[in-house]
Amino acid sequence: MSLALPSIDAVGTRAVVAAAYRHCWRIATAHYENFTLGSWLLPKPLRRHIAAIYAFARAADDIADEGTALPAERLARLRAWGEALDDCYRGRARDPIFVALAHTAAEFDLPVDPFHQLLQAFAADVQFTPFETFGDLRSYCRCSADPVGHLILFLFGYRDAQRQQLAGEICTGLQLANFWQDVAVDAAKGRVYFPLEDVRRFDCSVDAIERREVSPGFRRLMRFEVERTRELLNSGLRLASLVEHRLAREVHLFAAGGLQILRAIEALDYDVLHRRPTLSKWTKAGLVLRTALWHRRVTA
């Protein structure tokens, strides 16, 4: 989809835009568990722009996961959110999130497609159907996860295919790590994200997973998915050598977070059905500290 971006001057007065960014920042810091820890590592001029992108996605995610609304109603609200997105790109933003997003999109010439891909993934969550193959799951992640990495690259001035591919590997790896962390939570909602070809391969069943049965086959399935996810994250880490140091430290931080989740899963002997693997505040703080020290060392 191609939409002409409004000029920055057309978005709104300076006071209106500043208030819109403050609104997005409050959403980001209130909801996103990694945002507060990592935000001080982000280049200060970019923090509000990243918050605007996050606030857009968070609002859409809340619509998709609103348990009291019927699926048809949630899908209608997602379509309305998509229409508001297009209005934002046409210079007709009203909601504070879209006022901020319009300003960010105009300043960095952000395409609208990544935002629509995110909405496509949220709609797929509302009408969830199991993934037959890993290719199907990867296609879902290309809409649900990869666009975020691509948008961050755009903010830093990178628009080439190679960096976008590597960012996609990091983002998909993080998405998968979160899936394997939340197997029990998602199964309780009727969502089992394992590819069905893998479930069958390791002599498991969706019903058994929903019943929280930790069989030897389930542990083998988890081990397989953890290793595949680790390979994605490690492969995506090559991006750190292709971007400036400020972005490289973010790549290291988020990849390290995903890898630490995988280690936490292994520490539970893959029994994620009875205990959710989590990272303590000290572990998160340690990741940030190690990333900061790495950045200081390579820039010295």
N, C-alpha and C positions, 0 to 999 in steps of 0.2 A: 504494500500500500504506500502511495506517495502523497504526502500532504505538505503544502508549503508552510514553513514555520513563520510565525509572526515575528516582527522585529522586537527586540528587547524593550524598546520604548513603548510598544503597543501593549505590553503585558499588564501594566498597571503602574501606579505611582510608586516611588521608592518606599514609602511607608507601608503601602499595601503589600508589596513584595516582601519586605523585611518581616512583616507580621506573618505572612504565609510560610516563610522559611522557619520561623520560630515554632509555628504550629507543627510542621513536619519534624522538627528536631525533637519536640516533646513526644511525638508518636514513636520515633526511632529509639530514643533513650528509655522510654517506658516499656517497650515490648521486646526489643531484640537483645538477647542475653549476651551476644558477643559485641554488640555495637559500642556499648559504653567502654568496655575494656580496650577495644581497638581504636576508638575514635581519636584518642590523643596521638596515635601514631600516624593518622591520616594528615596529609597536607591541609593546613587550616583553611585555605581558600576553597577546598573541595568538599569540606565536611557538610555544608548545608545542601550541596547538590546531591551528594550521596543520600542524605536524609530525605530529600524530596523523592528520589527514586524508591527508597525503602518505604516511605509512607504510602506511595501509590500501591505498591505490591501488598503491603500489610492490610490496607483497606479492602483490596480485592480478596485477599485470603480470608479475612473476617466474613465477607459476604458468602464465600464458598463454604465456609465451615459453620455457618449459623444454623445450629441444630434445631431451632424452633421453627424455621421456615421450610416449606415444602421445596423439593428440588426444582420444580418449575418456577417457583418464586425466586429462588436463588439465581437460577440461570437468567431470568428476566432482569434481575438487579445487576448481574455481571454484564449483560448486554448494554444496560443503561450506563454502567461505568465505562464501557468501551466507547459508547457514543460521546460521553463527557470527555474522554481522552481525545477523540477526534476534534471535538469542539475546542479543546485546549490548543490543539495544533492549528486551528483556524483563527486563533485569537479571541475565543469566546469563553475563557476560563472563568468560572464562578467560585467553585469550591476552593478553599485555601490550598489544598494539596495540588490542584491543577494550576493555580496561579503560580506556585513555586515551580512546578514541573515545566510549565510553559517557559518560564524565565530560564531554567536550566537547559531545556531543549534548544532554545534560541541561542543561548550563549555558546553551546558546544555542538550545535548542528546535529542533535541526536535524531536518528530515524525513529519513526513511530512503530515499526515492525516488532522490535524486541518487546515493547509493552503489550502489543496484541498477542504475542506468543505467550507471555505470562498469563494473560487472561484465558487463552486457549487451554493452558494447563489447569487453571483453576476450574474451568468448566468441566474438564475431564475428571477432576476429583469429585465434582458433584454427581456425575454419572459414571462412577468408577466401574471399570471392567478389568479383570485380571489381564496381565501381560503374558502372552503365549511364549515369546522369546526374549532374550536379552536385547536383541535389536529393537523390539517394540518398547521395552523399558528405556532404552537409550534415546529413542525418538521422543518419548515423553519428557525425559530430562533435558533434551534440547530446547524444549519450550518452558519447562518449569525452573530450570537452573541456569543453563548456559547464557540466556539473555542478560542476566545480572552481570556476569563477567564481561560480556561484550560491552555493556553500557559503561562499566568502570574503565575499560580500555579506552573508550571514546573520550571520557573525561580527561584522561592523561594524554590524549592525542594519538593513540594507536588505532589504526583502522584496517590493518592488513589481515589476511586470512590465516597466516601461520600463528600469529599471537592469539587470534580468536579461537583457533582450534585448541591450543594449549590451555587457554582460559576455560574453555568448555570442559576439558578433562578435569581441571581443578573443581569446577562447579558441579559437574556430574558426580565426581568422587565425593564431594561434601554432601550432596543430596543422597547418594546411596548410603554413606556412613550414617546419616540421620535416619534413613529407612531401617537399617539394621539395628540401630539403637532403639527404635520405637516400634519394633515388630509387634509387641503385645498391645501397645496403645492403638496402633493402626488396625490390627486384627479385630479389636473390640468394636471398631467402626465399620467393619466389613471390608477392609482394604488390606490385602496381602500383596505386597509389592514384589515378591520373588517371582521371577519368570517361571511359568508353569513347566517349561521343559526342564528346568533345574529341579523343581519340586519332585517331578517324576523320576528324574535321573538318580536322585538320592533316596528314593523309596519313601517319600513323605506324601502328605496330602494337605490341602488347604483346610479341610475339616479338622485334622489333627492339630494344625497350628492354631486354629481358632479355639480349640479345646486346651491349648497350652501344654501339649504333650511333647516333652523333650526326649526324643528318641535318638539313638545313635545316628540314624539317617539325618535327623534335623541338625545335629551338631556338625555332620559332614557338609550339609548344605550351607550352614553358616560359615564354616571355615572356607569353603569355596568362594562365597560371595565376599567375605572379608579380604581374601587374597586378591580377588579381581579388583576390588575397590582400591586396595593399597597400590596396585600396579597403576591404576588411573591417576591417583594423586601423585605418585612418584614421577610418572611420565609428565604430568602437567607442571611439575616443579621446574622443568626446563624454561618455563616462561620467565622465571626470576632473572635469568641471565640475559634476557632480551628486552628488559624494561629498565627504566631509571630506578635508582636505589629506593626512593620513597614507595614506589609501587611494588618493588621486589620484596620489601619487608612485609607488605600486606599478603603477597603470595605465600611467603614462608609462614606467616602467622596462621592463615586459614588452612593451608595444607597441613601444618603441624597439628592444628586442632582436629582435623579429620582423622589423621593418623593416630592421634591420641585416643579418639573414640574407638578406633579399631582395636587398639591395645587393651582398652577397658573391656571390650567384648571378649577378647581372648582371655582376660583375667577371670572372667566369669565362666570359663570353659564353654562359651557360646550359649549359655542358658539365659537368653534375653527375654524369655517368656515369663519368668518369675521375678526378675529383677532388672530394672532399667539401668544400663551402664551410663554413668554420668561423669563429668569432669568437675572436680572440686574448684572452689574459688582460688585456692592456692595453686592448683594445676594450671588454671587459666592464666593467673597472674605470672606463673613461671614461663608459660609460653610467650606472653607479651615481653617479659624481661629478656628472655633468650633472643627473641627477635630484635629487640632494641639493641642488645649488645652486639649481635651479628651485624646490624646496620652500622653501628659505630665503628666496628672493626674494618668493614669493607670500605668505608668512606674516609677512614683516617689517612 
